[in-house]
Each structure stands twice: as structure tokens, then as C-alpha cells.
Amino acid sequence: MQEYHLKRLHGEDAPENYEFQFKTLKGREGWALTNLSFFPDSGRTMASVINITERKQAEAEGARLQNEIQQSQKMESLGLLTGGIAHE
């Protein structure tokens, strides 16, 4: 974040929103979303940080389930194809 702040101070482009992984002192891993607002008159940046760990876990689970559905559809198609060939 400090790197982005320095870029903004020098008039360079830097992202206003970004996600990053973090690890707590107890070793728990998670994800955060940072939103930044730069105030050029003062050279200050205001940041808000939101824990999005649950959202990221839900996205990963959705992707896993989608993959399982695709694999199941492939197997079903293969079964239909081989069943059709066996009847000929």
C-alpha cells in the first residue's frame, strides 16, 4: 500500500481497489479488499479494509462445484455415446 501511496504522490497511476491475502498472528489465513481514496491537496490517502475471506471461500467452492458438474456432464455424454455404439 505504501508503494501505491508514493505513486499517487508522484502523479502516477495506482489501483484504488485491490485484494490481498493476509495471515493473522495466530496463523489463520484470509483475504481482504482495500479501497483507497487519495486527497491530492493534503497528499494523504484514506483506506478502508474489508475482510472478504468468506466470499473468496464461497467463490472457490462454487468453482469446485462447477468443475464437478462439467466432469459429470462429460461422463454422461460419454455414457450416452458408448451406449449408442453398443446398440448398433
Number of C-alpha atoms within 10 A of each C-alpha: 13 8 9 16 21 13 14 19 17 10 10 10 11 14 13 12 13 12 14 11 12 14 10 8 7 6 8 8 11 16 18 18 16 18 15 19 13 15 12 11 6 8 12 13 16 10 14 11 13 12 16 17 16 11 12 14 13 12 12 12 12 12 12 12 12 12 12 12 12 12 12 12 12 12 12 12 12 12 12 12 11 11 11 10 9 8 6 5
